[in-house]
Amino acid sequence: MKKRGPSFETQAIRDFGEVLRGRRTINLYLATPVPEELVSSAIEAATWAPNHHVTEPWRFYLLGKTTIASCVELVRDIVTKKKDARAGEFKAKNWAEKPGWLVVTCQKSDDEVRQREDYAACSAAVQNLMLYLWKAGVGSKWTTGDITREDRFFDIVGIDADRETVVGLIWYGYPKLTPAQSRKPLDEVMTKLP
């Protein structure tokens, strides 16, 4: 009798695959607030991302209304100086509509290899966070725009630029619209070697 390995053809695996394939970057959100307990649970799940030597290099900053308002004014200023007042106002209005804000940082290291590994671990943590939220019906967007490299942003959020780098600003909320998307076929992205 031939011994069979464990089956990957289970409903749990198919459901998990649907979560992975179904997650989308969300740009438009309902005004309904996301419970802080859910966000805290998502952050806790994020911390289980793989990280070399268990360095746990991530830090999470959950922004409140006052801090968000300061960030909105900062982006207005940045875009106004870069483009014009109309563009700055448009950007500020758009950002003010984002219901939830979370900043993820990575601790800096003098060791270049460790820094790359830690940044990769933080990226995996962000993916864990976004998938957890998605499974709970909450959409998100991971942005790394100009504001995340701005000293004034670091001051507003309370990030020590000598010790941490911003991995991303994560907006989250209940989706108003979920876009469709596709991916390249597997044979275009995978190479099988002998």
PEHU-V639617 format. One record per residue. N is the residue number from 0. RES is the residue in one small letter. PHI is phi in degrees with one decimal (none if undefined). PSI is psi in whole degrees, -180 to 180 (NA if undefined). OMEGA is omega in degrees with one decimal (none if undefined). Layout:
# PEHU-V639617
n=N res=RES phi=PHI psi=PSI omega=OMEGA
n=N res=RES phi=PHI psi=PSI omega=OMEGA
This chain:
# PEHU-V639617
n=0 res=m phi=none psi=130 omega=-177.1
n=1 res=k phi=-79.3 psi=131 omega=179.7
n=2 res=k phi=-79.1 psi=133 omega=179.5
n=3 res=r phi=-103.9 psi=144 omega=175.2
n=4 res=g phi=-78.6 psi=176 omega=179.2
n=5 res=p phi=-64.3 psi=146 omega=-177.7
n=6 res=s phi=-84.8 psi=138 omega=173.4
n=7 res=f phi=-101.9 psi=5 omega=-179.5
n=8 res=e phi=-92.0 psi=57 omega=179.9
n=9 res=t phi=-111.0 psi=159 omega=178.6
n=10 res=q phi=-63.3 psi=-37 omega=-179.8
n=11 res=a phi=-62.5 psi=-41 omega=178.6
n=12 res=i phi=-67.5 psi=-43 omega=178.8
n=13 res=r phi=-62.3 psi=-42 omega=178.7
n=14 res=d phi=-63.2 psi=-42 omega=179.0
n=15 res=f phi=-63.5 psi=-42 omega=176.9
n=16 res=g phi=-59.5 psi=-38 omega=178.0
n=17 res=e phi=-66.0 psi=-37 omega=175.8
n=18 res=v phi=-63.2 psi=-46 omega=-179.8
n=19 res=l phi=-62.4 psi=-46 omega=-178.3
n=20 res=r phi=-76.4 psi=-23 omega=-175.1
n=21 res=g phi=-87.1 psi=-22 omega=-176.7
n=22 res=r phi=-61.8 psi=137 omega=-179.9
n=23 res=r phi=-132.1 psi=156 omega=169.8
n=24 res=t phi=-76.5 psi=126 omega=-176.4
n=25 res=i phi=-106.8 psi=131 omega=179.1
n=26 res=n phi=-107.8 psi=-25 omega=-178.2
n=27 res=l phi=-117.9 psi=129 omega=-174.6
n=28 res=y phi=-123.8 psi=152 omega=169.1
n=29 res=l phi=-73.4 psi=159 omega=-179.4
n=30 res=a phi=-77.6 psi=-7 omega=-178.7
n=31 res=t phi=-61.1 psi=123 omega=179.7
n=32 res=p phi=-70.1 psi=148 omega=176.2
n=33 res=v phi=-89.5 psi=131 omega=179.9
n=34 res=p phi=-57.4 psi=135 omega=-179.0
n=35 res=e phi=-61.6 psi=-31 omega=178.8
n=36 res=e phi=-62.4 psi=-38 omega=178.4
n=37 res=l phi=-65.8 psi=-43 omega=179.4
n=38 res=v phi=-63.9 psi=-42 omega=177.8
n=39 res=s phi=-61.5 psi=-40 omega=177.4
n=40 res=s phi=-64.4 psi=-39 omega=178.4
n=41 res=a phi=-65.6 psi=-40 omega=177.9
n=42 res=i phi=-64.4 psi=-43 omega=179.2
n=43 res=e phi=-61.3 psi=-42 omega=177.9
n=44 res=a phi=-64.9 psi=-36 omega=179.5
n=45 res=a phi=-60.2 psi=-34 omega=-176.0
n=46 res=t phi=-71.4 psi=-4 omega=176.9
n=47 res=w phi=-92.5 psi=12 omega=175.8
n=48 res=a phi=-64.7 psi=150 omega=176.9
n=49 res=p phi=-63.9 psi=138 omega=176.5
n=50 res=n phi=-149.5 psi=125 omega=-175.2
n=51 res=h phi=-57.2 psi=130 omega=-179.8
n=52 res=h phi=61.1 psi=20 omega=179.1
n=53 res=v phi=48.0 psi=51 omega=-179.4
n=54 res=t phi=-74.9 psi=-23 omega=-177.8
n=55 res=e phi=42.9 psi=63 omega=-171.5
n=56 res=p phi=-80.5 psi=-5 omega=-174.2
n=57 res=w phi=-81.6 psi=149 omega=170.4
n=58 res=r phi=-136.7 psi=144 omega=-176.2
n=59 res=f phi=-121.7 psi=129 omega=178.5
n=60 res=y phi=-116.8 psi=110 omega=178.8
n=61 res=l phi=-89.8 psi=114 omega=-172.5
n=62 res=l phi=-86.9 psi=135 omega=175.2
n=63 res=g phi=-94.3 psi=179 omega=-173.6
n=64 res=k phi=-58.1 psi=-41 omega=-178.4
n=65 res=t phi=-65.6 psi=-44 omega=179.9
n=66 res=t phi=-67.4 psi=-41 omega=177.7
n=67 res=i phi=-61.0 psi=-45 omega=179.5
n=68 res=a phi=-59.3 psi=-40 omega=177.6
n=69 res=s phi=-65.5 psi=-38 omega=178.1
n=70 res=c phi=-67.1 psi=-39 omega=178.0
n=71 res=v phi=-62.2 psi=-43 omega=178.1
n=72 res=e phi=-65.8 psi=-36 omega=178.4
n=73 res=l phi=-65.0 psi=-45 omega=-179.6
n=74 res=v phi=-66.5 psi=-34 omega=175.7
n=75 res=r phi=-58.5 psi=-46 omega=-179.1
n=76 res=d phi=-64.4 psi=-46 omega=-179.0
n=77 res=i phi=-60.2 psi=-49 omega=-176.5
n=78 res=v phi=-71.1 psi=-37 omega=177.8
n=79 res=t phi=-61.3 psi=-44 omega=179.8
n=80 res=k phi=-69.1 psi=-35 omega=-177.9
n=81 res=k phi=-78.9 psi=-36 omega=-176.5
n=82 res=k phi=-121.0 psi=-85 omega=177.9
n=83 res=d phi=-167.3 psi=174 omega=-175.4
n=84 res=a phi=-63.3 psi=-37 omega=-179.9
n=85 res=r phi=-63.7 psi=-46 omega=178.3
n=86 res=a phi=-64.2 psi=-39 omega=178.0
n=87 res=g phi=-62.5 psi=-42 omega=178.5
n=88 res=e phi=-65.9 psi=-42 omega=178.8
n=89 res=f phi=-60.7 psi=-47 omega=-179.0
n=90 res=k phi=-63.0 psi=-44 omega=-179.9
n=91 res=a phi=-61.8 psi=-42 omega=179.8
n=92 res=k phi=-63.9 psi=-44 omega=179.4
n=93 res=n phi=-61.6 psi=-46 omega=-178.6
n=94 res=w phi=-68.5 psi=-34 omega=-179.6
n=95 res=a phi=-64.7 psi=-20 omega=-179.8
n=96 res=e phi=-84.0 psi=-7 omega=179.7
n=97 res=k phi=-76.0 psi=119 omega=-172.7
n=98 res=p phi=-72.7 psi=-36 omega=-177.5
n=99 res=g phi=-127.0 psi=140 omega=-178.6
n=100 res=w phi=-130.3 psi=134 omega=178.4
n=101 res=l phi=-141.6 psi=132 omega=176.6
n=102 res=v phi=-109.2 psi=132 omega=178.1
n=103 res=v phi=-112.8 psi=129 omega=178.2
n=104 res=t phi=-121.3 psi=166 omega=177.0
n=105 res=c phi=-124.7 psi=132 omega=176.4
n=106 res=q phi=-65.2 psi=140 omega=179.4
n=107 res=k phi=-81.1 psi=153 omega=176.9
n=108 res=s phi=-137.1 psi=145 omega=175.3
n=109 res=d phi=-74.7 psi=-18 omega=179.3
n=110 res=d phi=-85.2 psi=114 omega=-174.8
n=111 res=e phi=-60.4 psi=-41 omega=179.8
n=112 res=v phi=-65.0 psi=-47 omega=179.0
n=113 res=r phi=-61.7 psi=-39 omega=-179.6
n=114 res=q phi=-60.5 psi=-44 omega=178.0
n=115 res=r phi=-64.3 psi=-44 omega=179.9
n=116 res=e phi=-64.0 psi=-41 omega=-179.7
n=117 res=d phi=-66.5 psi=-41 omega=178.0
n=118 res=y phi=-63.4 psi=-41 omega=177.3
n=119 res=a phi=-62.4 psi=-40 omega=178.1
n=120 res=a phi=-62.9 psi=-42 omega=178.8
n=121 res=c phi=-65.2 psi=-37 omega=176.6
n=122 res=s phi=-64.3 psi=-41 omega=176.5
n=123 res=a phi=-64.0 psi=-37 omega=178.2
n=124 res=a phi=-64.1 psi=-41 omega=177.6
n=125 res=v phi=-62.2 psi=-42 omega=178.0
n=126 res=q phi=-62.0 psi=-44 omega=176.4
n=127 res=n phi=-56.3 psi=-48 omega=-179.0
n=128 res=l phi=-58.4 psi=-49 omega=-176.8
n=129 res=m phi=-66.4 psi=-38 omega=178.3
n=130 res=l phi=-68.7 psi=-40 omega=177.8
n=131 res=y phi=-61.2 psi=-48 omega=179.2
n=132 res=l phi=-61.8 psi=-43 omega=-178.6
n=133 res=w phi=-60.5 psi=-44 omega=178.9
n=134 res=k phi=-60.7 psi=-28 omega=178.8
n=135 res=a phi=-89.2 psi=6 omega=178.3
n=136 res=g phi=87.1 psi=14 omega=-177.9
n=137 res=v phi=-109.6 psi=127 omega=178.1
n=138 res=g phi=-91.1 psi=167 omega=-179.2
n=139 res=s phi=-153.4 psi=166 omega=173.8
n=140 res=k phi=-140.3 psi=130 omega=179.5
n=141 res=w phi=-100.9 psi=115 omega=-179.4
n=142 res=t phi=-119.1 psi=148 omega=178.2
n=143 res=t phi=-132.1 psi=37 omega=-176.6
n=144 res=g phi=-66.8 psi=-178 omega=-176.3
n=145 res=d phi=-49.4 psi=-39 omega=-175.1
n=146 res=i phi=-59.2 psi=-33 omega=-176.0
n=147 res=t phi=-74.1 psi=-6 omega=176.7
n=148 res=r phi=-114.6 psi=11 omega=-175.1
n=149 res=e phi=-94.3 psi=128 omega=179.3
n=150 res=d phi=-56.1 psi=-38 omega=-179.8
n=151 res=r phi=-64.6 psi=-32 omega=176.1
n=152 res=f phi=-65.2 psi=-44 omega=178.0
n=153 res=f phi=-58.9 psi=-42 omega=178.9
n=154 res=d phi=-65.0 psi=-44 omega=-179.2
n=155 res=i phi=-60.7 psi=-45 omega=-175.8
n=156 res=v phi=-81.6 psi=-22 omega=-179.1
n=157 res=g phi=87.7 psi=32 omega=179.9
n=158 res=i phi=-93.8 psi=133 omega=176.3
n=159 res=d phi=-85.3 psi=103 omega=-175.5
n=160 res=a phi=-62.5 psi=-20 omega=177.5
n=161 res=d phi=-78.2 psi=-20 omega=-175.0
n=162 res=r phi=-114.1 psi=-20 omega=-175.0
n=163 res=e phi=-137.5 psi=152 omega=171.3
n=164 res=t phi=-122.2 psi=146 omega=-178.6
n=165 res=v phi=-79.7 psi=126 omega=175.2
n=166 res=v phi=-86.3 psi=-37 omega=178.4
n=167 res=g phi=178.9 psi=157 omega=169.0
n=168 res=l phi=-100.7 psi=123 omega=-177.0
n=169 res=i phi=-109.2 psi=118 omega=171.0
n=170 res=w phi=-93.6 psi=146 omega=179.4
n=171 res=y phi=-148.0 psi=154 omega=178.4
n=172 res=g phi=171.1 psi=177 omega=178.4
n=173 res=y phi=-76.3 psi=128 omega=-174.4
n=174 res=p phi=-64.2 psi=136 omega=171.0
n=175 res=k phi=-87.5 psi=-33 omega=-178.3
n=176 res=l phi=-147.1 psi=131 omega=177.6
n=177 res=t phi=-111.1 psi=114 omega=-177.4
n=178 res=p phi=-73.5 psi=155 omega=174.2
n=179 res=a phi=-84.6 psi=157 omega=179.6
n=180 res=q phi=-158.0 psi=163 omega=176.6
n=181 res=s phi=-139.7 psi=171 omega=178.5
n=182 res=r phi=-133.1 psi=160 omega=176.7
n=183 res=k phi=-63.4 psi=152 omega=176.2
n=184 res=p phi=-65.3 psi=153 omega=-177.0
n=185 res=l phi=-54.5 psi=-39 omega=-177.9
n=186 res=d phi=-66.7 psi=-13 omega=176.9
n=187 res=e phi=-89.7 psi=-15 omega=-176.5
n=188 res=v phi=-121.4 psi=-8 omega=-178.0
n=189 res=m phi=-118.2 psi=135 omega=174.6
n=190 res=t phi=-115.9 psi=126 omega=178.7
n=191 res=k phi=-101.0 psi=123 omega=-178.9
n=192 res=l phi=-102.9 psi=151 omega=179.7
n=193 res=p phi=-71.7 psi=NA omega=none
